[in-house]
């Protein structure tokens, strides 16, 4: 389940960045609509990439905690 959520978050983040690139290619970056749309898309991309970063960090720290825990305690938590 974690893998699916991370892949979806990456996909939405990359699609948001692709939207910003499209706005730049079309040339509407300096219009009011282009500015606001690019700000919104960059915010969405930042939130989803932050979600991926935090989930990976939590997953790594949980794996590290599982390795360092005594065997008796690790068996009880699983």
Secondary structure, 3 states (H helix, E strand, C coil): CHHHHHHHHHHHHHHHHHHHHHHHHHCCCCCHHHHHHHHHHHHHHHHHHHHHHHHHHHHHHHHHHHHHCCHHHHHHHC
